[in-house]
Amino acid sequence: MSSASIESDRPLCLPADTTLEAARAQFAALRRMTPAQRLEMGCKLNDEVRALVKAGVRHRHPEYDEEQVRIATVRLLIGEEWFKVCFPGCDVQP
């Protein structure tokens, strides 16, 4: 048993608020999906994350126009290192 799981018998990848039974049901449902269905679900989740990030930017910067929101969202999603490469000199803050 690893030291990370000494306090409980929960697998390391199982969230604290998820029962083992619920996790097994979720994984079984994922295994029944076709690769195309899993890809579609992943794309939808990606869209939802982007929408949440944009909403956070809008909340923090109500003065931003849509282009500034887009750039700030990209900055958060790709990280500072790549943002500086892709948008040199840009000072839009997330």
C-alpha positions as CSV (number, residue, x, y, z in Angstrom):
1,M,0.0,0.0,0.0
2,S,1.4,3.4,-0.9
3,S,1.9,6.1,1.7
4,A,-0.6,8.3,-0.1
5,S,-3.4,5.8,0.6
6,I,-2.5,4.9,4.2
7,E,-5.3,7.0,5.7
8,S,-7.9,5.2,3.6
9,D,-8.3,2.3,1.2
10,R,-9.4,4.6,-1.6
11,P,-7.5,4.4,-4.9
12,L,-5.4,7.5,-5.5
13,C,-7.4,8.6,-8.5
14,L,-10.8,8.4,-6.8
15,P,-12.1,11.9,-5.6
16,A,-12.9,12.1,-1.9
17,D,-16.6,12.8,-2.6
18,T,-17.0,9.8,-4.9
19,T,-17.8,6.3,-3.6
20,L,-16.0,3.3,-5.1
21,E,-19.4,2.0,-6.3
22,A,-20.2,5.3,-8.1
23,A,-16.7,5.4,-9.7
24,R,-17.2,1.8,-10.9
25,A,-20.6,2.7,-12.4
26,Q,-19.1,5.7,-14.1
27,F,-16.1,3.8,-15.6
28,A,-18.5,1.0,-16.8
29,A,-20.6,3.7,-18.6
30,L,-17.5,5.1,-20.2
31,R,-16.4,1.7,-21.4
32,R,-19.8,1.1,-23.0
33,M,-19.4,4.3,-25.1
34,T,-17.9,4.2,-28.5
35,P,-14.7,6.1,-29.2
36,A,-16.7,8.7,-31.1
37,Q,-19.1,9.2,-28.2
38,R,-16.1,9.6,-25.8
39,L,-14.6,12.1,-28.2
40,E,-17.9,14.0,-28.4
41,M,-18.1,14.1,-24.6
42,G,-14.6,15.4,-24.3
43,C,-15.2,18.1,-26.9
44,K,-18.3,19.2,-25.0
45,L,-16.4,19.3,-21.7
46,N,-13.7,21.4,-23.4
47,D,-16.4,23.8,-24.6
48,E,-17.8,24.1,-21.1
49,V,-14.4,24.7,-19.6
50,R,-13.7,27.5,-22.1
51,A,-17.1,29.1,-21.4
52,L,-16.4,29.0,-17.6
53,V,-13.0,30.6,-18.1
54,K,-14.5,33.3,-20.3
55,A,-17.2,34.0,-17.7
56,G,-14.4,34.4,-15.1
57,V,-12.6,36.8,-17.3
58,R,-15.8,38.8,-17.9
59,H,-16.5,38.9,-14.2
60,R,-13.0,40.1,-13.3
61,H,-12.9,42.6,-16.3
62,P,-16.3,43.9,-17.2
63,E,-14.6,46.7,-19.1
64,Y,-13.1,44.2,-21.7
65,D,-14.5,43.9,-25.2
66,E,-15.0,40.5,-26.8
67,E,-11.5,40.5,-28.3
68,Q,-9.9,41.2,-24.9
69,V,-12.0,38.5,-23.3
70,R,-10.8,36.1,-26.0
71,I,-7.2,37.0,-25.6
72,A,-7.4,36.8,-21.8
73,T,-9.1,33.4,-22.1
74,V,-6.3,32.1,-24.4
75,R,-3.7,33.4,-21.9
76,L,-5.3,31.3,-19.1
77,L,-5.7,28.2,-21.3
78,I,-2.2,28.1,-22.9
79,G,-0.1,29.4,-20.0
80,E,2.3,32.4,-19.7
81,E,5.2,30.8,-21.6
82,W,3.2,30.1,-24.8
83,F,1.2,33.2,-24.5
84,K,4.3,35.3,-24.6
85,V,5.4,33.4,-27.7
86,C,2.0,33.8,-29.5
87,F,1.1,37.3,-28.3
88,P,4.4,39.1,-27.8
89,G,4.0,42.5,-26.1
90,C,0.3,41.9,-25.3
91,D,-0.7,43.2,-21.9
92,V,-4.3,41.9,-21.6
93,Q,-4.6,40.4,-18.2
94,P,-6.7,37.4,-17.3
